[in-house]
Amino acid sequence: MNGVVAGGAVAVVVQGLQAGGKRMKGAKNAAKVDPLWHRFKIQKDPVAREELILLYVSLVKFVAGRLAIGLPQNVDRDDLFTYGIFGLMDAMEKFQPERGLKFETYAISRIRGAIWDGLRAMDWVPASIRQKAKELEKVYAALTAQLGREATDEEVAQAMGLSEATFQKLLVDVRSTTLLSLDEYWPVDTHKGDAVRMIDTLVDPRIEEPTIALEFAEVQQLLADSIDKLPEKERTVIALYYYEGLTLKEIGSVLGLSESRISQLHTKAVLRLRGQLARHKKKLV
């Protein structure tokens, strides 16, 4: 994407928000939105492009706001918004209105992915923490294979030679590494270089296309089976966080648990998933 054009679009959004966030309230009003898409896609009208960005910028605020809750304080929230704007523009360029899909659903996935890509580029997780997470994944996977079920906290701590308190601290330390996990890209066609986010194999509207569905089928089945095998509370947290869009605090209110406890359940669930799926990923690469 041309840097000057992209930068100008971000400036347009900022100006729009400073002016009171003038966005068309009829985001769902096809009579107002469809002509804009026509002007943007067919006539390449830059004014229509800017109007569409302002119209859907609330999606960026929504996604960035929810993701920010689980990130360390050293991560600049303005950076998240900027990454999200690039994701929104990418979604607009690739969106095909004639297919009849809902743009909001498609855009949220692209915005979320763009924000994670930006965070990865920042490399904000220390290498030592990543290494601890990898070790923990391997222990989860080994115990699951050995026991024929998901291991308890006590069993994992014992296998690692840790006290219960030290193990709980370890979960807190590696939490940041699990925030990105289900947004990681998996290859689906090594010859074409195509890839898909793990979470998109279950929620991406493109799955309606038969040819793409076939490519995604193996990853989809692997992820779905692995989620089904999670302990009930961990499975519920994954569903509410990734599919219902609830924050960790909101999930805590639903389940009657503290936000820190929900964060811990999320961390354990993702570590289990990564451990189970790691060997399958190697087969796909």
N, C-alpha and C positions, 0 to 999 in steps of 0.2 A: 504494500500500500504506500502511496506517495506520502512522505513525511510531512510535506507542507500542507497537503490536503487534510491529512489526519489531524495535524495540529490545529488547523483552522476550524475543523469540526468540533474539537474539544473546546476551543475558545467560544464557539457559538453556544455550546451547551452551558458553559459557565455563565456567559452573559444572560442566557435565558433564565437560569436559576436565580441570578442576582436580580433580575427584573421581576421576580415573583413566580418563576417557574411557569411561564405561560405555555401551557400545553392544552391541546384540544381535549376537552372532557369527553368527547365522543370517540374515545379510542376503540370502542366496540361498535361504533356507528359506521357501517360499511359505506353509507352514502357519502361520508366525509373522508374516510380512509382510502377507499378504493381509487378515487381520482388521484390521490397523492402517490400511491404506488404506481399508477399508470404513468404519471408524469416523471417519476423517478426512474422506473425500469425501461420504459419505452422511449420517452423524450429526453432522458438523461438530464433532467432539470435539477440544477444544484439547489435551487430554492426549495423544491419539494423534498430534496434529501435532508436539508436542514430542518424543515418542518417535521419530518418523520423522526429525526433524532430527538427533537424536543418533545414530540408526542410520546415516545417510548423511553425517555430518559428515566422515568420513574422505575422501570424494570432494573436499571443499573443500580439505583439507590436501594431498591429492595434486596437484590442479591448481595451487593457489597455490604450492606448493613447487617445482614444475617451472617455472612462469612466472617465479618470483623469480630463478632462476639467471641469466637473461639480462637482468635489469634493473639499472640503476645503484644504487649503495649508498644514495643519498639517498631511494629509494622505501621507505617503511615497510612491512615485511612484514606487520605486524598489519593494516594497511589492506587489503592484498590478501585476507587471511582474512575481514575484515568484508564486503568487496565480494562475496566468494565465497558467504558465508552468505546474502546477499540473493538471489544467483543460485539457490542451492539452494531457498530458499523460493518463488521465482518458478516454478521447475521443478515443485515439488510442487503448486502451485496449478493449473498448466496441464496437468499430466500426466493422461492418461486410461488407467487400468489395464486397462479393458475392451478396449483395442485390442491387448493382448498384447505391447506393446513392452517392452524392458528399460529400467527406470528409470535405471540407472546410465549407460547410453549417452546418453540424453536429457539427464540432469542435468549431465553433464560439459560438454556443449556450452553449456548455459545458464550454468553457473558460470564457465566461461572467458569467455563474452561479458560477464557482469556485471563481472568483474574488469577487462577491457579498457575497459568503459564508465567505470568508476571512474577508471582511469588517464587516459583522455581528458579527463575532467572536471578532473583535476588540472593538465592541460596542462604536463606535466613535460619536454617536449622544447622547447628554445629555438627561436624563430622562425628564427634564422640557420641552424640545422642543418636545419630543415624545407626552407628555400629551397635549400640545397646538395643535398639529396636530390632535390628536384623537378628541378633542373638535370641531375643525374646520370641520372635516369629518362629525360629527353628525349634525352640523348646516346645512351643504350643503344637507345632506340626508333629514333632516326634512323639509327644505324649498322646496326642489324638490317635496316631497310628498304633501305638503300643496298647492303649487302654480300650480302643474301639469306641470312644466317646470323647466329648470335650473335657479337658482337665479343669479341676477346681483351682482356685487361687493357692490353696495350701499345697497342692501337688506340684504346681509350677514353681512355687517358691522353694520347695524341697529339692526339686530337680536342679535348680540353679544354685543351691546352697545358700539361700538367703533367708533372713528372718521375715516374718509377715510384714513388719513395719518397713523393712528395706525394700521388699517387693512392691508395696503400695507406693513408696516414693519413686521407684523405678517407673511405674505406670504413669505417674505425674510427669516425670522427666521426658518420657517418649511420646507424650500426648500430641505434641506438635507435629510429629512425623505421620500420625494417622489421619490428620485433617485432609491430606491430599490424596489418600490412597485410592478411594473409589473414583477419583477423577483422573487416574493414571490411564495413559493410552496403551491399548493392547493391539498388536498387529492382527489383521484378519486376512490380509493378502500380501505376503512378503514380496511377490513379484511386482505388484503395483505400488507397494509402499503404503497401502491403505491401513488406517488404524481407527480404533473406536474407543471411547472412554468406557470403562467397565460399567459404570452406572447407566450409561446410555443404552446398553444392550437390553435394558429392561424398560426404559422410559422414552427413548428417542422415537419421535413420530415417523422417522424414515424407515422404521422396521416394518412398516406396512408394505413396502416394496418387496416382492417375492425374492428377487435376486440378492438384495442386501440382507434380507432375513436369513437366507441360507448361509451367507458369510458370517453373520453374527451368531448363528445358532449354537455353535460349540461354546463360545465364551458365555453366551446367555445362560446355557444350561449349567455350566460350571459355577457361575456366580449364584444362580438361583438355588442350586442344590446346596452350596456352601452356606448360604444365608439360612436356608431351612434347617440346617443342622446346628445353628447357633442356639445357646441357651435362650429361653423365652424372653427374658428382660433385654438381653443384648439384641435379639432379633427385633423386638419392638422399638428399641431406640434407633436402630438402622432404618426401619420403616418410617418412623415419624420424622427423623432428621432429613433423610434423602428424598423420600417420596411425598411426604406431607409438608415439607418446608418449615417445620417448627424449629425454633432455636433450642439450645440445650436447656435454657431456663424454662421455656414453655413445656418441654417434654417432662421436666421435673415436676411441674404443676400437674400435668396429666397423670403421672405415675405416683405422685406423692413422695418424691425423692428430691434430695438437694441437687443443685446444679453440678456440684463437684462429683457427686455419685453418678450422675448421668454421663458426665465427661469420662469417668472411669469406665463405665459400661461401654461407651462408644470406643474408647481406646482398645479395650480387650476384644471387642467384636471385630474391629478392623485387623488387629494383630492375628487373630485366629484365621480370618479370611485370607490374609496375605500368606500365612504359613501354608494353608491348604491349597492355594492357587499357584504358589510359586513354581512347583514342578510342572504344572500344566502350561504355564506361560512359556517355559523353556521349549516345550514341544511346538508352540505356535510361532516362535521366532524363526 
